[in-house]
Amino acid sequence: MRKLNGFSVFIALFLLTISCSSNKEINENVPYQTENIYFQNWVGGQQQTGGGTNFHVKFKQALLNDVTLKKVYFHQKEASFEKNNETTYTAHFFYKPSKTDLIFDENPTNEYGNKAPEIKTSKTDFPFVLKEDEAILEFVVKNKTQLYKIKNIPEKELLAYPSARPRN
């Protein structure tokens, strides 16, 4: 069996400390009283518009000056919050439509040039394992990041924006 010298022990402890400190603690109870948290999907009225999800958080009172609501981690994506007013914040997730310029013909040789569909796999670099109705809110409090898990987030009815009026 090989003995470790003092330098090797120091390096091992240093690496262990760094790896442990990079794991952020996720708290279950948000210390700021919320009035309403929900998400709402939307679709545009034209094919090129795409769609998305808006994630809304409304607090009962304004956050303190040294507290900032930064990000939300939701549905395997992350988005930054915009401050709507003193108590309301919204994060936007956008989904671009897939391009479907395909040629369909009785003669398969005329379909040459169609691209095979992309098969999207789950994003493995997403930092959290969350259910469909769960999210992580990221706050910055006195220059320190704090994470809070929100469960049972309700979904509001889909917003379907009408298509644009034809131009004359």
N, C-alpha and C positions, 0 to 999 in steps of 0.2 A: 504494500500500500504506500502511496506517495504522500509525503507531507507537504502541506501548503505553507509557503513563506508568508510573512506579514503583508507584503505588497499584494499577493494574490487574494488574500482574505479581504483586504481593503477594496480591491476592484470588485470582488463578488458582492460585498455589502453595498458598495456604491451603485452598482447596476440594479440590485434588488430594490434599493431605495428609489431610484429613478423610475423603475417600472411600476412600483406601487403608487407613486405620487401622480402618475399620468392617468390613473383610473379615477374618474370623477364620481363622487357620491351622488346618487339620485335620491332625492327626498320625496316622500309621498304626499305631504301636506304643504300646499302653497301658503306662505305666511301672510299673503296679501288677499283680502277678502274680494272674491269675484262675484259679480252680479250675473254674468252670463258668459258661457263659453260654448261655441258651436262651430261647425264647418258647413259650407254650402258649395256644392258643385255648380258649375255653370257651363253652358255651351253657347257658341256664337251662332248667328243666323246664317252665316255663309261658310262654305266648306273650308276655305283657307283660314278662317278665324281660329279654329281649334276650340279649346275649352280650358277649364281649370278648376281649382278649388280655392275658396277664400276661407281662411281660418280666423275667427273673430274672438277676441277676449275683451270683456268689459269689466272693469274693477268698480267696486262700490265707492271708492274715493281715489284721488290722484296718488300716484306713487311718490315716494319721497324723492328729493333731488338727487340723492346718491344711489338711486335704484333705477335701472334701465331694463326693460323687457327687450331682449335682443333677437332671439330666434325661436322657431318651433321646429321640432322633428316629428314628422307625421307622414304616414303612408310611404315609408321608405325614402322620404325626401326631406330636405330642410329648406327653410325660407326665413328671411329677415322680416321683422315687424315694422310697420309704418304706424306712427302715432297719429290717429285721427283727431283726437281731442285729449283733454286731461285724463280721461278714464278709459278710452276705447282705442284698441290696437287691432290691426288687420295684417295678416301675412297672405301673400298670393303665390299660389303654385300654378304655373302655366303648362299646358300640354299642347304641343303643336300637332296639327293633323299629319297623318302619314301621307306621303305622296302616292297616289294610286293611278299613275299614268300607265296603265297596262293595255296591251293589245290582245283582244280575244278574237280568234278567227277559226273557221272550220278547218283550215289548213294549218297545222302546227308550225310549219316553217315560217309562216307570217308572224308568229308570236316570238320569233327569235329577237332577243334584245330585252325581253322582260326580265327584270331582276327578281331573284328569289326573295321571298319575304324574310325579313329579319326576325329571328326568334330571340326575344328578350329574356334574359335570365334574371333571377333575383339579384339585387345589388348586394354584393357581399361586403362592401366597405362601409355600409351604413352602420353607425356606431351603436345602435340599440336594437333590441328585439322587442317589438311592440305589436299589440293586437290591433285590429282595424279601428277600434274606437278608443285608442290610447295615443297620447302625444307626450313629448318632453318639452317643457318650456325652459328656456335659458335666460336667466337674469344675470345682470352684472351689478353687484352690490359692493360699493367701496373698492372698485377695481378687482373684485374676485368673482369668478363665475360660480353660479349656483344653478343646479338642475332640479326640476320638479316634474314628477310624472302625474299626468291628468288621466283619469279613467272615465269610461262611460260618456264620451263626448257625443252629444246628439248631432244628427245630420238634419239640416233644414231642407225643405223641398227644392228640387233642381230649378235653377234660373235658366230659362231658355230665352235668349235675346232674339228678337225678330230680325229677319234679314233686312238689309238696307233697301230703301225705296229705289226703284229704277230711275236712272237719270234721263231727263228729256233732252 
